[in-house]
Amino acid sequence: MRGFHSHAGLRSWHNSMGGALIAALLLVAISSIMGATILFATSTDLQISGNFRRAMTTFYAAEAGIAETVVRLGGSSLSTSGYLGDPSPILQANWSAYVLSSDWKPQNDPEYSGVFTNYFPLSGNLTNTAVLPNSVQTVLPYWTKIRHKTEHDAERAGHTPLTPHYQDGDGVTATHSINHPGNLVFYGFSSESGLIPTAFTSANPTPYSPVEIIISQGQVEGATSMIQVEVARPSGPPLLAPVYAKSQVIFAGGTVAVQGFDDCGLLAGGRPPVQLGPAGALAGMATFTGNPSTPQVGTASLDLVKALDSLKGSAQVISGDLIGVNLGAPGHPAIVYAEPLAGGFSSRFAVQNLNGYGMLLVKGNLSVSAPFHWEGLIIVTGQMTFDGGIGSSVIQGALLADQVQILNGEVKMTLDTCPIAASLRVLPVATLSWQQLL
């Protein structure tokens, strides 16, 4: 009986050992599965993290390309180092330019076409066609392409007569192609009564600049991001007349002549000599020409502070009166901003013996003594007073003020959009639309 019990005990011991072995094997298997799962999850997380890092790096590289191109569009070839805008005096529908931070080949751009100019602008050579890195930095790998927006571009984005993306002012509704892209799409005021800037085409010349399309691609470790933005230069305020006064115009003395026909010819048909706000009033007499030939009271009350603020971002800030100075020149307009400062000059900013070209922006009142000659745009949020001096005061462009008062002296004001357009073209661009393509 003892032997029998010993044999049974041995078998029971073997059974228990077998069970333990099976349990151990199961535990090992489970541990292996868990380890493999954790390893796989960790590997996946690392891969996701790496992909995210590469995606963000390429995205920021593409954004850096946009930022550089936007900066290099501001100013002019005379004022901005690295400027890369269209060098042609007559804007080209097929103009395009690249910014490269590293080596690049045409096949890197899926929409590369020999139809375009494909410039690689260098300092002093905006029409260079040799493929050379021309970026201001080489750390971030990107390339960008810029071109004027055309009707063909708008149609590719979905423009039709039934779903318009712009105001079609050229009267042509047929579709276009890359070889026949149609007119440029401009940003500004499409009609003489327009008060809100918009994208438009025109069969006639215009003082406004075209919408620019910028495509930027960043590429890191095989990952790619591509961004497209549309930008445009500020349109400035609507040019309703050579003289716009929100509240009143007073011709108290002197000899005054105001011409509403555009010397530049960009505003077909001309404008009235004086446009007043809805509650505006005019006193006194002057010599007027224009279309119509007499001052008009309009329905538009322009926000002069808003107009000034939209233009002053890149302006030279003036902290005192201007006497006996020259500002700007054709091809290199000056953007000047003056505002009364605490402890500084009084609320009336004074100029005398001034010759200028560009934009004169005054937040407050402006007093002018002859001789005075300005070609371009003047915006005064308060009162502009002509109080004589020696010689004449001439504005060749447009004047917008809350009040205009001419006390004495010889004053001549003529509508001229050429210096205004030249001034608008050197302003920094603003973004109209943004989209990530890749």
Steps between C-alpha positions, in 0.01 A plus 500: 500500500787733579653435158175561330460829683857598412441429132178703506678784679778497240245518220323783678831682537576453130154629413550808713840558341345469154230746591759745628698462180193564288416802713854626466488452125169681483643782711801525271275501196276767650804702604642468149175614347478789742863590435449484127186710532680759713795497263268542201307777672823673598633463148173635360506792742858578401406479135197723554716741699761500225238553231346782700841660552579479128155630408535798734856570383397501135191710580709763678752492216221568251369782719851646519506505121170689494633748757818570304317547172244734658775718645690510172186615315487822702685814396673523164823403331639839607399479866490132599794264505392172343190644335352247254188658346412515134770723345298586190339847488206328329392210721543162332227236522768229469736644762626255761794495739653245737669521838731204571675421827690200357554300183189473284391353168197590286348157568475598868212728399209285376360805315822622343441635151714668239208732426604707804809718536636280784738761637735431791551860615840605629602832645527736204371236258126442532481314167767238571401160355793293628382257770689626806410507872388856565336478843618712791548180699610142436413333834138419416449296181233665288424652164228744407346618174313823448291618206224745421149358530317477168149412390628151419614457862159614626323255268717214624388594852131485398415842355208501258248771405255328737751458784728804460825527692560856377314784329539441128547846358659413167183361346657167398329191642672231288724255686876537483808279486860511617602629157218756495451584870282807452536824692666545836282497811552828686409600856343839556193696392346370180280805436492871575227442755669204668566541873609149597817355342451175312663276239414606145609500138488799272522569129665834586817590692462526876702660781474185708739206530422139405430218742814287540498122541781355712561125519754380755628146554707373791659152488679315782603130506254411227207687659343786302275793585365743243315824574332745265407854592356790306626844598442855380625847576262739681270687266496819703175696528269536199604787272172687479652834398828694518355655817281306743377678814290316751348809659588827325709690244558872543651716227559815702757670280779461251485342156385140487470256207381140540503251209312171510631352174769241566836620365618137505199370307445196724156623610307525177256788479641685799336596827331811639746762629372475856308220675337579833367261760122465546494785753775698328483868409698726266556875531675737264601480137772334293570393144364150451533243222405134500220256434263642609666840505353616833554380859275214607345393828526122510342223701833364623653607830853363488666381819822698471653358819451147373641594160804657663557203730491258205786685331732611780650161589822550304507880526780720620375661822552876519538658844517866402405758241650472151665813365718516194530127428459260209326164552496212254537501124341328199585130528576543870190649666506604863233378744491756783282492811460786748306497824496747791697348788478567872767758576572538127374736234150643525185349354567699180778348289664766282687474171667772294728500198435126461543296185374141526403189310296216655256503791465760772286366785404734783299403806379842608523837327739609226606857424667567162703806405627548146711402327350153522499226237372146558449223249294214636245451776438722804268386780426735791256380766444858621518834323740585217568871476680688223614827655701662226876533504716596205424329170239236430368181657450208261354155559531261208305197618216511753422659835264345757425691820225562748514873418687702237555872550682733257567838657725660238765432242501314170382138528467247221374143551487249214387139502797279403494127568854430372685602819221347712531166318879513533464556875251216544735258323775537761274422797525162677252242374216356709361145488165451327479119521702205636480128438718195560530290184712216646 
